[in-house]
Every structure is written in structure tokens, then in C-alpha cells.
Amino acid sequence: MEALFKSKKLKIALLILALIIICFLGIIYRIYQVNSTNPPLGLKNPDDDPVTGNPSHAEKLDKKSTDKDKGDQIIFMEKDEVYSFSFPDSNGIVLGFEKIDGKWIYSDDTDFEINQDRIDSILNYLCDIHCVEYIEDANGEDYGLDQNSKTFTIQDSAGDTIIVSINNDSEDGKIYYALNYDFSTIYVNGGKLGNVCEYAIQDLIQL
């Protein structure tokens, strides 16, 4: 009888131990799942929406970059011909990039690993610029454009540079721009060009 009692106690102890092991393995598996779908603590992947799983704002901008712009084509440059470019990001920081050995790098910190696909999306905007209207004999200041305006620059391997001064914060909601500091002719973009300024530096860093 005593041996039977001890046998039952042993079985119960083993069962409890097995349950503890199963729970422990379940916790480990859960931690692995979380870490495999999320970056380490302190880093945020800009391409993930942790709440809904929907595309991030940057991903939406990438998709819009392939949309056909409205109006007449004013600037066109093959993306492969671009050697360097710069633009102001959503924080007002001017970001500059250059191509070295076929790879885009961030000019201010070459240690950053840059999302090459996102660079390609930004060049979709900058290398194909249209206008729906243009105003001749204009005064740039009437349209929020002068030497201090936000600018996009695009340079090819020959050193030829295009400078686009842009005002995407006008009171009438229109996007005005001028080329190479000539503010006597003002162009009105259909809206696509303003998307460039909505990218941020964290959208360009490859995690």
C-alpha cells in the first residue's frame, strides 16, 4: 500500500514537472515569435505599423511615386544618370545622397546602411517633374519662393545640376516651384512633388 502511495506521488510530481516544462517552452516560443517580427528594443522599423499591420506612411509614399503625374513634363532624367541628390525631409533636415560604386550612401554619415529601394522611389519623384500650370513674368515672393526656399537638387555624373525651389505650404494649397533660382517663371505641380518632403531620415535607414 505504501509503495502504491509513493508511486502515485511520483506520478503527480512528474505530471507537475511536465506541466512546468510545457509552460516554460510556451513562454520561450512566444518570446521568439515577438523578437522575430519586431526589431530590438529601442529601434523602430519605419516600415511596420505595430498597431494595425497596415503599410507605413513611407510605404504609401513609395507606392505613390509610381503614379503618373498630372500636366506637362518639365524635368526628366534617367535615374541611372543621377550621381547625387538632396531634399528636405519631414523634419526640415536637408538629406544628401551620392552614388559610390553603384550604391547610394548618406553623405553626412557613410556608416548608415541606406534602403536602396526607397532611394529609387524618391528618384521616381525627382527625375520626372510635371506642371499643371505655369506663370510667366512672376514675382517669386508672391508664391512663397525665393533664395531661401526649400530646394531639391539633382546632379548627374557630368556635374550638371538642376535646382528645384519648392513651396508646398502655400495658403491656397497649391505646390509652387521654380527652376535654378529663376523666380520669374513659376510652375504649379499637381500635388505629387510635395510627397518628397514627407519622407524622414528614419525612413531611409535600412534596419
C-alpha positions in Angstrom: 0.0 0.0 0.0 2.8 2.4 0.9 4.6 1.6 -2.3 1.4 2.3 -4.3 1.1 5.7 -2.4 4.7 6.6 -3.2 4.1 5.6 -6.9 1.1 7.9 -7.1 3.1 10.8 -5.5 5.8 10.2 -8.0 3.4 10.3 -10.9 1.8 13.5 -9.6 5.3 15.1 -9.2 6.3 14.1 -12.7 3.0 15.4 -14.1 3.5 18.8 -12.4 7.1 18.9 -13.7 5.9 18.2 -17.2 3.4 21.0 -17.0 6.0 23.4 -15.8 8.3 22.4 -18.7 5.5 22.8 -21.2 4.6 26.3 -19.8 8.3 27.3 -19.9 8.7 26.2 -23.5 5.5 28.1 -24.4 6.9 31.3 -22.9 10.2 30.8 -24.8 8.3 30.2 -28.1 6.2 33.3 -27.5 9.3 35.4 -26.9 10.9 34.1 -30.1 7.8 35.0 -32.1 7.8 38.5 -30.8 11.5 39.1 -31.4 11.3 37.6 -34.9 8.7 40.1 -36.1 9.9 43.2 -34.2 13.2 45.0 -34.1 15.2 45.1 -30.8 14.1 47.3 -28.0 14.8 50.9 -28.8 14.7 50.5 -32.6 11.6 51.1 -34.6 11.2 49.7 -38.1 9.6 52.5 -40.1 8.0 50.0 -42.5 5.9 48.4 -39.7 2.8 49.7 -38.1 2.8 47.8 -34.8 -0.8 48.5 -34.1 -2.6 47.6 -37.3 -0.1 45.9 -39.5 -1.0 48.3 -42.3 1.6 49.8 -44.7 3.6 52.6 -43.1 3.4 56.2 -44.4 6.7 55.8 -46.2 5.5 52.7 -47.9 2.4 54.6 -49.1 4.7 57.3 -50.5 6.7 54.7 -52.3 3.6 53.4 -54.0 2.5 56.9 -55.0 5.9 57.5 -56.5 4.9 55.3 -59.5 1.7 57.2 -60.1 1.5 59.2 -63.3 1.9 62.9 -62.5 -0.6 65.5 -63.9 0.2 68.1 -66.6 3.2 68.7 -68.8 6.6 67.2 -68.2 9.1 69.8 -67.2 12.1 67.7 -66.0 13.1 64.2 -67.0 16.3 62.5 -66.1 17.1 58.8 -66.3 17.5 57.5 -62.7 20.7 55.7 -63.7 22.2 59.0 -64.7 21.8 60.6 -61.3 25.0 60.9 -59.3 23.8 62.8 -56.3 20.7 64.5 -55.0 19.3 66.2 -51.9 16.0 67.1 -50.4 14.5 68.5 -47.2 12.8 65.8 -45.1 9.7 66.0 -43.0 11.8 67.4 -40.1 13.2 70.1 -42.2 16.6 68.4 -42.4 18.4 68.5 -45.8 19.4 65.0 -46.7 22.1 64.5 -49.3 22.9 61.2 -51.0 25.5 60.2 -53.5 26.2 57.1 -55.5 29.5 55.3 -54.9 30.3 52.1 -56.8 26.7 51.7 -57.8 25.4 52.1 -54.2 23.6 55.0 -52.6 25.1 56.4 -49.4 24.1 59.1 -47.0 26.7 61.9 -47.5 26.7 63.1 -43.8 27.3 59.6 -42.4 28.5 56.9 -44.7 28.2 54.2 -42.0 24.4 54.3 -42.3 23.0 51.4 -44.3 20.6 53.0 -46.8 17.4 51.5 -48.1 18.3 51.4 -51.8 14.7 50.6 -52.9 13.4 53.7 -51.1 16.0 55.8 -52.8 14.7 54.5 -56.1 11.2 55.6 -55.1 12.4 59.1 -54.2 14.1 59.4 -57.6 10.8 58.5 -59.2 9.6 61.8 -57.9 12.7 63.9 -58.6 13.5 62.6 -62.0 10.1 63.2 -63.6 8.6 66.5 -62.6 5.4 67.9 -64.2 3.3 71.1 -64.0 -0.4 71.7 -64.5 0.1 75.5 -64.9 2.9 78.0 -65.2 3.1 81.7 -64.5 5.4 83.9 -66.5 6.8 87.3 -65.6 6.1 86.4 -62.0 7.4 87.6 -58.7 8.5 84.5 -56.8 7.8 86.1 -53.4 4.2 86.3 -54.3 4.2 82.5 -54.4 6.4 81.9 -51.4 9.6 81.3 -53.4 13.0 83.0 -53.1 16.6 82.1 -52.5 15.8 80.8 -49.0 13.1 78.4 -50.1 13.3 74.6 -49.7 15.2 73.1 -52.6 15.7 69.7 -54.3 19.0 69.3 -56.1 19.7 66.6 -58.7 23.2 66.2 -60.2 24.4 63.9 -63.0 27.8 62.3 -63.4 28.9 65.2 -65.7 28.3 67.7 -62.9 25.2 69.3 -64.4 22.8 70.2 -61.6 19.1 71.0 -61.5 17.8 73.0 -58.5 14.1 73.0 -57.8 12.9 75.6 -55.3 9.6 74.5 -53.8 6.8 75.9 -51.7 4.5 73.1 -50.6 3.0 75.1 -47.7 1.1 77.8 -49.6 -2.2 79.1 -48.2 -4.1 78.1 -51.3 -2.9 74.5 -51.0 -1.1 74.6 -54.3 2.5 73.4 -54.8 4.7 76.1 -56.5 8.2 75.6 -57.7 10.9 77.3 -59.7 14.0 76.1 -61.5 17.6 77.1 -60.9 16.7 80.2 -58.9 14.8 81.7 -61.8 11.7 83.1 -60.0 10.3 84.9 -63.0 8.7 81.7 -64.1 6.6 79.8 -61.5 5.3 76.3 -62.1 2.3 74.7 -60.3 2.6 71.0 -59.6 -0.4 68.7 -59.5 0.4 67.5 -56.0 2.8 64.6 -56.5 6.0 66.5 -56.0 5.1 67.6 -52.4 5.3 63.9 -51.3 9.1 64.0 -51.3 9.2 66.3 -48.3 7.1 63.7 -46.3 9.9 61.2 -46.0 12.1 61.3 -42.9 15.7 60.2 -42.3 14.5 57.1 -40.4 12.6 56.0 -43.5 15.8 55.8 -45.4 17.9 53.8 -43.0 17.9 50.1 -43.5 17.4 48.3 -40.2 
